């Protein structure tokens, strides 16, 4: 599940989960490619034949959203229409966008009314279109009964990839109600490329990845992995590209002990642009450092008795590394195990003097399962 080394730990890879909801993205593609060449709004030309009943259903606002966008497209210049077509196809190439392999078509140069209409359409398709029963039926007819709702897709994603957020390793995915309940909360999905800047990727499931609330709403928000406002175009790890690994390194700085911040978190490769993007987008170093400095004593206390029983430092380090691997093997199912494993692996590779001081400083309290931290004497 994870790649464990003595100096760093990689966050776990994830695999893409198929869904018939890609049908909605098919509809969007059909509409756009027809809209840029038509002068009149003709639904029979703009949409697949089976979609017309959905379009005409007065219980939804699909026709209004598409008509508003069509009216704006009609007013674009030939050059802008050509750019729009290129924008659509580039927004589907999420992996190549992350690799800086295709151009980010500048959306800011289009008229404000058009940008507003297109963003509103993308938001509507994501929030309402994916829940539309008629659309789900059409999707099932075309692609089979395959994860037909966000909730079903989220459950399958968790079954395949685990319960811990793949972006941070700190939090579980958003809490959900039991399957037995009728009410289903909408799972938290990250538009890895934000839909405000990549509106044609709003319902592209190569761009939709489950994540924890902290990553999605607090750390990332609308930050663009592929472009930094201050320094321009950036490379990023495409979440489903498992040929690229991201990782962290932990360093113990005894001079920081008095400030209760002895651990420093670094990227596995501080010069690598994909690592830098990961930190810029998800604030990963600060978040992990906060958890590490607050909890490393309690994390170590869980294994203290097993480690201290070994008669030699070589034996103690071997136990630490073994414990680290055990935690790493469960890291996709238990929050923070990936970082606890990194801590133990780091200590298995530290000097005998520092390790001995840390182990001797962690003493079990007379109360069961409660530990206290005393002052250390470093060699």
Buried (B, 14 or more C-beta within 10 A) or exposed (E): BBEBBBBBBBBBBBEEBEBBBBBBBBBBBBBBEBBBEEEEBEBEEBBBEBBEEBBEEEEBEBBEBBBBBBBBBBEBEEEBBEBBBEBBBBBBBBBEBBBBEBEBBEBEEBEEEBBEBBBBBBBBBBEBBBBBEBBBEBBBEEBEEBBBBBBBBBBBBBEEBBEBBBBBBBBBBBEBEEEEEEEBEBBBBBBBBBBBBBBBBBBBBBBBBBBBBBBBEEBBEEBBBBBBEEEEEBBBBBBBBEEBBBBBBBEBEEEBBEEEBBBBBBBBBEEBBBBBBBBBBBBBBEBBBBBBBEBBBBBBBBBBEEBBEBEEBEEBBBBBBBBBBEBBBBBBEBBBBBBBBBBBBBBBEBEEEBBBBBBEBBEEEEEEEEBEBEEBEBE
